[in-house]
Amino acid sequence: MRKRISKQNKQERATISLKKIFVMALIFLILAGTMSVMATNQKLTSVKILLSSGYEMDVMTTSTKVSDILAENHIVVLDGESVTPDIDEELSDNKTITITKGATEADTDDNYMSAEEILASYTQIVEKVVTEEVEIPFETVTKDVSNGSSTTQNRVVQKGENGLKRVTYRIRYQNGAEIEKTEISSEIVKEPVDKIVEVRTKQVTSRGGVVSGSVAEYQAYAEKRCFDYGWSDADFQALVKLWNKESRWNPYACNSSSGAYGIPQALPASKMATYGTDYRTNYKTQIEWGLSYIKSRYGTPSSAWNHSCRKGWY
């Protein structure tokens, strides 16, 4: 009887163990199914990450928070860099995370850049070498030859002309717009010519008083006669410089050592009598003789001026 009871107990125990094993297996299957469902609910997403250096990354992730995605890919946001969308926000619909240097939309609305604008900023930069011709402005030089006279007038004795230089630049363009221009070299093609203005005495004082007329009047008459001779404006300018050097266009100018007299400084003064007996007082007589002398001896006032520059006289 005791043996039967013992055998029966063993069978009952075996049955209980099988039940436990079945229940544990069932629980395991339920848990495994639940985990499988949870795993299948986590969707893999392709995300583009644009670094501030311009490098692009395409990554796969199940995360939706920007900070988590960056951490998964070992990306650290440095000081001075900002993230779009914000690092604490969820991933945006365009599946793009952009890291830039400077402010984002969260910092200021004025500097907001969309992802498309940021992408556009990475377009290729085109560099060109361009040569341009640039004018060099002339300068105006004023010379006072009035000897302190209280009554003066200005006269242009040399016209100014702009110069020209050829400049080579390296120019960088982005999206068709110039973003940088650097000068590489320059070459003077034409030197500028200074404009020279002389401040002169308006009236000339003679031994007997004030001479009618002015230096401007004398030069106007001489200019007309120069053109009558067929000479150029350059010849007239040479004449202005020549007689300014000789007499300052003073009809009564007299060289105390040589006796040269008048505007053209005729030596002796009586030479001018061939053009009029009033050669000592009439500026027209002096100019007529002076131009005739230059014509016969030098051909043009320019040649006479060049001779004066070399020898000190003409």
C-alpha positions as CSV (number, residue, x, y, z in Angstrom):
1,M,0.0,0.0,0.0
2,R,2.8,2.3,0.8
3,K,4.6,1.5,-2.4
4,R,1.4,2.4,-4.4
5,I,1.0,5.7,-2.8
6,S,4.6,6.5,-3.5
7,K,4.3,5.7,-7.2
8,Q,1.1,7.8,-7.5
9,N,2.9,10.8,-5.9
10,K,5.7,10.5,-8.5
11,Q,3.2,10.6,-11.3
12,E,1.4,13.6,-9.9
13,R,4.7,15.4,-9.5
14,A,5.7,14.7,-13.0
15,T,2.3,16.0,-14.3
16,I,2.8,19.3,-12.3
17,S,6.3,19.7,-13.7
18,L,5.0,19.3,-17.3
19,K,2.3,21.9,-16.6
20,K,4.9,24.4,-15.3
21,I,7.1,23.9,-18.3
22,F,4.1,24.4,-20.6
23,V,3.0,27.6,-18.8
24,M,6.6,29.0,-18.9
25,A,6.9,28.2,-22.6
26,L,3.6,29.9,-23.3
27,I,4.7,33.0,-21.3
28,F,8.0,33.1,-23.3
29,L,6.2,32.9,-26.6
30,I,3.9,35.8,-25.6
31,L,6.9,37.9,-24.5
32,A,8.8,37.1,-27.6
33,G,5.8,38.1,-29.8
34,T,5.4,41.3,-27.9
35,M,9.0,42.2,-28.4
36,S,8.8,41.3,-32.1
37,V,5.8,43.6,-32.5
38,M,7.7,46.4,-30.7
39,A,10.7,45.8,-32.9
40,T,8.7,45.9,-36.1
41,N,7.0,49.2,-35.0
42,Q,10.5,50.9,-35.0
43,K,10.8,52.1,-38.6
44,L,14.2,52.8,-40.2
45,T,14.5,56.2,-41.8
46,S,17.1,57.6,-44.2
47,V,18.4,61.0,-42.9
48,K,20.8,63.5,-44.6
49,I,23.2,65.3,-42.4
50,L,24.9,68.5,-43.7
51,L,28.0,69.4,-41.7
52,S,29.2,73.0,-41.5
53,S,32.4,72.0,-43.5
54,G,30.2,71.2,-46.5
55,Y,30.5,67.4,-46.0
56,E,27.2,65.4,-46.5
57,M,26.3,62.2,-44.7
58,D,23.4,59.8,-45.5
59,V,22.5,57.7,-42.4
60,M,19.8,55.2,-41.5
61,T,18.2,55.5,-38.1
62,T,15.1,54.6,-36.1
63,S,15.4,57.7,-33.9
64,T,13.3,60.8,-34.5
65,K,15.0,63.2,-32.2
66,V,17.8,65.3,-33.7
67,S,20.1,65.0,-30.7
68,D,19.8,61.2,-30.7
69,I,20.5,60.9,-34.4
70,L,23.7,63.1,-34.0
71,A,24.8,61.0,-31.0
72,E,24.3,57.8,-32.9
73,N,26.7,59.0,-35.6
74,H,29.2,60.5,-33.1
75,I,28.6,64.1,-34.3
76,V,29.4,66.8,-31.8
77,V,28.0,70.4,-32.3
78,L,30.9,72.8,-31.6
79,D,30.7,76.3,-30.1
80,G,29.5,78.8,-32.7
81,E,27.7,76.1,-34.7
82,S,23.9,75.8,-34.8
83,V,21.6,73.0,-35.9
84,T,18.4,73.0,-38.0
85,P,16.0,71.7,-36.8
86,D,16.9,72.6,-33.2
87,I,18.9,69.9,-31.5
88,D,16.1,69.2,-29.0
89,E,13.4,69.0,-31.7
90,E,12.1,66.1,-33.7
91,L,13.3,65.4,-37.2
92,S,11.5,67.6,-39.8
93,D,9.6,66.3,-42.8
94,N,12.5,66.9,-45.2
95,K,14.6,64.4,-43.2
96,T,17.6,66.8,-43.2
97,I,19.7,68.0,-40.4
98,T,21.9,71.0,-41.2
99,I,24.8,72.2,-39.0
100,T,26.0,75.7,-39.8
101,K,28.3,78.3,-38.4
102,G,26.2,81.1,-36.9
103,A,22.6,81.8,-36.0
104,T,19.6,79.7,-37.1
105,E,15.9,80.5,-37.2
106,A,15.7,79.9,-33.5
107,D,18.2,82.7,-32.9
108,T,16.9,85.4,-35.3
109,D,14.2,85.5,-38.0
110,D,16.2,88.0,-40.0
111,N,19.0,85.4,-40.7
112,Y,16.7,82.5,-41.3
113,M,17.8,80.1,-44.0
114,S,15.8,77.2,-45.2
115,A,17.4,73.9,-46.0
116,E,17.1,74.6,-49.7
117,E,18.9,78.0,-49.2
118,I,21.7,76.3,-47.2
119,L,22.1,73.7,-49.9
120,A,22.3,76.5,-52.5
121,S,25.1,78.2,-50.6
122,Y,27.3,75.2,-51.3
123,T,27.2,75.8,-55.0
124,Q,30.5,75.9,-56.9
125,I,32.6,79.1,-56.8
126,V,33.9,80.2,-60.2
127,E,37.2,82.1,-60.5
128,K,38.2,84.3,-63.4
129,V,41.2,86.5,-64.3
130,V,40.0,89.8,-65.8
131,T,41.9,92.7,-67.3
132,E,40.4,96.2,-67.2
133,E,41.6,99.6,-68.3
134,V,41.2,102.3,-65.6
135,E,41.7,106.1,-66.0
136,I,44.2,107.9,-63.9
137,P,42.9,111.4,-63.1
138,F,45.2,114.3,-63.9
139,E,46.2,116.7,-61.2
140,T,45.9,120.5,-61.3
141,V,49.0,122.5,-60.4
142,T,48.7,126.2,-59.7
143,K,51.7,128.5,-60.1
144,D,51.7,132.0,-58.8
145,V,53.8,134.2,-61.1
146,S,52.1,137.5,-60.1
147,N,55.0,138.6,-57.9
148,G,52.6,139.6,-55.2
149,S,50.3,141.7,-57.3
150,S,46.9,142.6,-55.8
151,T,45.2,142.3,-59.1
152,T,45.6,138.8,-60.7
153,Q,44.0,136.5,-63.2
154,N,44.3,132.8,-63.8
155,R,45.3,131.3,-67.1
156,V,45.6,127.6,-68.1
157,V,49.0,127.2,-69.7
158,Q,48.8,123.4,-70.0
159,K,45.7,121.4,-70.4
160,G,45.3,118.3,-68.2
161,E,44.9,114.9,-69.6
162,N,43.9,111.7,-67.8
163,G,46.3,108.8,-67.9
164,L,45.5,105.1,-68.4
165,K,46.5,102.0,-66.6
166,R,45.8,98.3,-67.3
167,V,44.8,96.4,-64.2
168,T,44.5,92.6,-63.9
169,Y,42.1,91.2,-61.3
170,R,41.3,87.8,-59.9
171,I,37.5,87.7,-59.5
172,R,35.5,85.0,-57.7
173,Y,31.8,84.4,-58.5
174,Q,29.1,82.4,-56.8
175,N,25.7,82.0,-58.3
176,G,26.7,84.5,-60.9
177,A,27.4,87.2,-58.4
178,E,30.8,88.7,-57.7
179,I,31.9,87.9,-54.1
180,E,35.6,88.8,-54.2
181,K,37.9,91.0,-56.4
182,T,41.7,91.0,-55.9
183,E,44.2,93.1,-57.9
184,I,47.0,90.9,-59.3
185,S,49.0,93.4,-61.3
186,S,48.8,96.8,-62.9
187,E,50.7,98.5,-65.8
188,I,50.8,102.2,-66.7
189,V,49.7,102.6,-70.4
190,K,49.7,106.4,-70.5
191,E,51.0,108.8,-67.8
192,P,48.6,111.6,-66.8
193,V,49.4,115.2,-67.8
194,D,49.1,117.8,-65.1
195,K,46.8,120.8,-65.7
196,I,48.9,123.9,-65.1
197,V,47.3,127.1,-64.1
198,E,49.3,130.3,-63.7
199,V,48.2,133.2,-61.5
200,R,49.4,136.3,-63.3
201,T,49.3,140.0,-62.9
202,K,46.2,141.4,-64.6
203,Q,47.8,144.7,-65.7
204,V,51.4,145.6,-66.4
205,T,52.8,148.8,-65.0
206,S,55.1,150.9,-67.2
207,R,57.5,153.7,-66.3
208,G,54.8,156.2,-67.1
209,G,51.8,154.5,-65.6
210,V,49.5,151.6,-66.4
211,V,49.6,150.0,-69.8
212,S,46.2,149.5,-71.4
213,G,45.4,145.9,-71.7
214,S,46.5,142.8,-69.7
215,V,48.6,139.7,-70.1
216,A,45.4,137.9,-71.1
217,E,44.8,140.3,-73.9
218,Y,48.4,140.1,-75.1
219,Q,48.3,136.3,-75.1
220,A,44.9,136.2,-76.9
221,Y,46.4,138.3,-79.7
222,A,49.5,136.1,-79.9
223,E,47.3,133.0,-80.0
224,K,45.3,134.3,-82.9
225,R,48.4,135.2,-84.8
226,C,49.9,131.7,-84.1
227,F,46.9,130.1,-85.7
228,D,47.3,132.5,-88.6
229,Y,50.8,131.1,-89.1
230,G,49.3,127.6,-89.2
231,W,50.8,126.6,-85.8
232,S,49.1,124.3,-83.4
233,D,47.8,124.8,-79.9
234,A,50.9,123.0,-78.6
235,D,53.0,125.6,-80.4
236,F,51.0,128.4,-78.7
237,Q,51.5,126.8,-75.3
238,A,55.3,126.6,-76.1
239,L,55.2,130.3,-76.9
240,V,53.4,131.1,-73.6
241,K,56.2,129.3,-71.7
242,L,59.0,130.8,-73.8
243,W,57.9,134.5,-73.4
244,N,56.8,133.9,-69.8
245,K,60.4,132.9,-69.2
246,E,61.8,135.9,-71.1
247,S,59.6,138.8,-69.9
248,R,56.5,137.5,-68.1
249,W,54.7,139.0,-71.2
250,N,55.7,142.5,-70.0
251,P,55.9,145.0,-73.0
252,Y,58.3,147.2,-70.9
253,A,60.5,144.4,-69.6
254,C,64.2,145.4,-70.0
255,N,67.2,143.3,-69.3
256,S,69.6,145.6,-67.5
257,S,72.7,143.7,-68.5
258,S,72.0,142.9,-72.2
259,G,69.5,145.6,-73.1
260,A,67.0,143.0,-74.5
261,Y,63.6,144.6,-74.5
262,G,59.8,143.9,-74.7
263,I,57.7,140.8,-74.6
264,P,60.0,138.8,-77.0
265,Q,63.2,140.4,-75.5
266,A,64.5,141.7,-78.8
267,L,68.2,142.5,-78.8
268,P,68.7,145.3,-79.7
269,A,65.2,146.7,-79.2
270,S,65.5,148.6,-82.4
271,K,65.1,145.4,-84.4
272,M,61.4,145.6,-83.7
273,A,61.2,149.0,-85.6
274,T,60.7,147.0,-88.8
275,Y,57.2,146.3,-87.6
276,G,56.4,149.8,-86.2
277,T,58.0,152.8,-84.6
278,D,55.9,152.3,-81.5
279,Y,57.7,149.1,-80.7
280,R,58.6,150.3,-77.2
281,T,54.9,150.7,-76.1
282,N,52.8,148.7,-78.5
283,Y,52.5,145.0,-77.6
284,K,51.1,144.1,-81.0
285,T,54.2,145.4,-82.7
286,Q,56.4,143.4,-80.3
287,I,54.4,140.2,-80.9
288,E,54.4,140.6,-84.6
289,W,58.2,141.0,-84.7
290,G,58.7,138.2,-82.2
291,L,56.6,135.7,-84.2
292,S,58.3,136.6,-87.4
293,Y,61.7,136.1,-85.7
294,I,60.7,132.6,-84.4
295,K,59.3,131.7,-87.9
296,S,62.5,132.6,-89.7
297,R,65.0,131.2,-87.2
298,Y,63.3,128.1,-85.6
299,G,60.2,127.4,-87.7
300,T,57.8,127.0,-84.8
301,P,57.5,128.2,-81.2
302,S,57.9,124.6,-80.0
303,S,61.4,124.4,-81.6
304,A,62.3,127.8,-80.2
305,W,61.2,126.6,-76.7
306,N,63.2,123.4,-77.0
307,H,66.3,125.5,-78.0
308,S,65.7,127.8,-75.0
309,C,65.5,124.8,-72.6
310,R,68.8,123.4,-73.9
311,K,70.8,126.7,-74.3
312,G,69.0,129.1,-71.9
313,W,68.3,131.6,-74.7
314,Y,66.6,131.6,-78.1
